[in-house]
Amino acid sequence: MSFNWIEFLNIAKKLGVNPPLNVNKEAAIRTSVSRAYYAAYNHSSEYAKIKLSFKPNNSSRDHKNLQTWLERKNRLPEVRRLKQLAQWRKGCDYKKDFVITDLLYTKSIEIAEKVILSLNIK
């Protein structure tokens, strides 16, 4: 059975709203933003493979390659959203002083949902 990438978004939603006891809220939001990006990215990649003949090479370059492929296929709103999510994800994952807010969490969830809804695989 194939993994459904939307499950990453479901975890992000739960973790960011109500972190478990003894889990730092900032860490929960950082993790939620990261999972929201990966839910949108992996769903987009699956969509592009199925609907647009995208052929990833299974490397870190696939993130940029997917954006370029979607641009060529005129899926510009999705590209803008993926770029925004990627920027936030990098900030959350790599920058100690990146500003973490509830709004960042909320917007990342909203944007990931928009990407997923706009790229219907079925």
C-alpha positions as CSV (number, residue, x, y, z in Angstrom):
1,M,0.0,0.0,0.0
2,S,1.3,3.4,-0.9
3,F,1.8,6.1,1.7
4,N,-0.6,9.0,1.5
5,W,1.5,12.2,1.9
6,I,-1.5,14.1,3.3
7,E,-0.9,12.2,6.5
8,F,2.1,14.5,7.1
9,L,-0.3,17.5,7.0
10,N,-2.6,15.8,9.4
11,I,0.2,15.3,11.9
12,A,1.3,19.0,11.3
13,K,-2.2,20.2,12.1
14,K,-2.4,18.2,15.4
15,L,1.1,18.9,16.6
16,G,0.9,22.7,16.0
17,V,-2.4,23.2,17.7
18,N,-1.9,20.9,20.7
19,P,1.6,19.8,21.3
20,P,2.0,16.8,23.6
21,L,3.0,17.4,27.2
22,N,6.7,18.2,27.6
23,V,7.0,19.3,23.9
24,N,8.2,22.8,23.4
25,K,5.6,24.9,21.4
26,E,8.3,26.4,19.2
27,A,9.7,22.9,18.4
28,A,6.1,21.8,17.6
29,I,5.5,24.7,15.3
30,R,8.9,24.3,13.5
31,T,8.1,20.6,13.0
32,S,4.6,21.3,11.8
33,V,5.8,23.9,9.2
34,S,8.4,21.3,8.0
35,R,5.8,18.5,7.7
36,A,3.3,20.9,5.9
37,Y,6.0,21.6,3.3
38,Y,6.8,17.9,2.8
39,A,3.1,17.0,2.5
40,A,2.7,19.6,-0.2
41,Y,6.0,18.8,-1.9
42,N,5.5,15.0,-2.0
43,H,1.9,15.3,-3.1
44,S,2.9,17.7,-5.8
45,S,5.7,15.4,-6.9
46,E,3.2,12.5,-7.1
47,Y,0.8,14.7,-9.1
48,A,3.6,15.8,-11.5
49,K,4.7,12.2,-12.0
50,I,1.2,10.9,-12.7
51,K,-0.3,13.8,-14.6
52,L,2.6,15.7,-16.1
53,S,5.3,13.1,-16.8
54,F,7.7,14.5,-14.2
55,K,10.7,12.2,-13.7
56,P,12.5,12.9,-10.4
57,N,16.1,11.7,-10.0
58,N,15.7,11.0,-6.3
59,S,18.1,13.6,-5.1
60,S,17.8,16.9,-3.3
61,R,17.7,18.7,-6.6
62,D,14.2,17.2,-7.1
63,H,12.7,20.1,-5.0
64,K,13.9,22.7,-7.5
65,N,13.4,20.4,-10.5
66,L,9.7,20.0,-9.5
67,Q,9.2,23.7,-9.2
68,T,10.8,24.2,-12.7
69,W,8.7,21.4,-14.1
70,L,5.5,22.9,-12.7
71,E,6.4,26.3,-14.0
72,R,6.8,24.8,-17.5
73,K,3.4,23.2,-17.2
74,N,1.9,26.6,-16.2
75,R,1.1,25.6,-12.6
76,L,2.4,29.0,-11.3
77,P,0.2,29.4,-8.2
78,E,1.4,26.0,-6.9
79,V,5.0,26.9,-7.6
80,R,4.7,30.2,-5.6
81,R,3.1,28.3,-2.7
82,L,5.8,25.6,-2.8
83,K,8.5,28.2,-2.8
84,Q,7.0,30.0,0.2
85,L,6.6,26.7,2.1
86,A,10.2,25.7,1.2
87,Q,11.5,29.1,2.5
88,W,9.7,28.7,5.8
89,R,10.7,25.1,6.1
90,K,14.4,26.0,5.7
91,G,14.0,28.7,8.3
92,C,12.4,26.4,10.7
93,D,14.8,23.5,10.1
94,Y,18.1,25.4,9.9
95,K,17.9,28.9,11.4
96,K,18.0,29.2,15.2
97,D,16.8,32.8,15.1
98,F,14.0,32.3,12.6
99,V,10.9,34.0,14.0
100,I,8.3,31.4,15.0
101,T,4.7,32.5,15.4
102,D,1.2,31.0,15.5
103,L,0.6,32.9,12.2
104,L,3.5,31.1,10.6
105,Y,2.0,27.8,11.6
106,T,-1.5,28.8,10.4
107,K,-0.3,30.1,7.1
108,S,1.9,27.0,6.4
109,I,-1.1,24.7,6.9
110,E,-3.4,26.9,4.8
111,I,-0.9,27.0,1.9
112,A,-0.1,23.3,2.0
113,E,-3.8,22.6,1.9
114,K,-4.2,24.9,-1.1
115,V,-1.4,23.1,-3.0
116,I,-2.9,19.7,-2.3
117,L,-6.4,20.7,-3.2
118,S,-5.4,22.3,-6.4
119,L,-3.4,19.2,-7.6
120,N,-6.0,16.5,-7.6
121,I,-4.4,13.2,-8.4
122,K,-7.7,11.2,-8.9
